[in-house]
């Protein structure tokens, strides 16, 4: 039988990891949103923000950061 404090610590760690993951996703979304506004030439304007070339888009995002 596992010690209850060990189980609680594991649970707390997994919650912290999930929260960190969610914050990182929010940061990534903010980078992408900012990039989209500053690089409209990479998008097909007729379809909103659909990506013309996804690989080029991701490479540009990586360099932009």
N, C-alpha and C positions, 0 to 999 in steps of 0.2 A: 504494500500500500504506500502510495507516494505521500510525502510530507506536504501538508496543505500550503505551507509558506512557499515551497518550491513551485507548486501548481499556480499559486497566485502570482509569483514573480514571472513565470512563463507567460501567463495571461497578460500581465501588465506590459511585458516586453513585446508581445505580438500586437497589442493595441498601439504602443508607441511606434512600432515599425509600420503599421497600417497608416497611422496619422502622418508619418514622415513621407510615405509613399504618396498619399493623397496631396500633401503640400507640394511635393515635387511635380506631380501631374499638373497642379494649378499653375506652377511656375512655367512649366513647358507650354501650357496653353496660352499663358500671357505672352511668352516669347513669340509663339506662332502668330497670335493675333496682332502683335505689334509689327512683326515682319510682314504680314499680309497687307497691313495698311501702308507700309513704307515701300513695298515692292509689288505694286498692282500689275506690273507688266507680266508677271508670271501666272496670271490667272485669266481664265476665260470670262470676260465680263458678262456675256450673255447668260451664263449659268450661275451667276453669283461668284462664289469663291472656289469653284471646282478647279483643281490643279491641272495645269497644262502638261507639265512633266514632273511626276512625283519624285523621281530620283534626283533630278536637278533641284527641286524644291527642298528636299531633305538635306542635300549637300550645302545649299545656300543657308539654310537655317543653322546648320552646324557651324559654318564659318561666321555667321552673324553673331552667334553667342560668343 
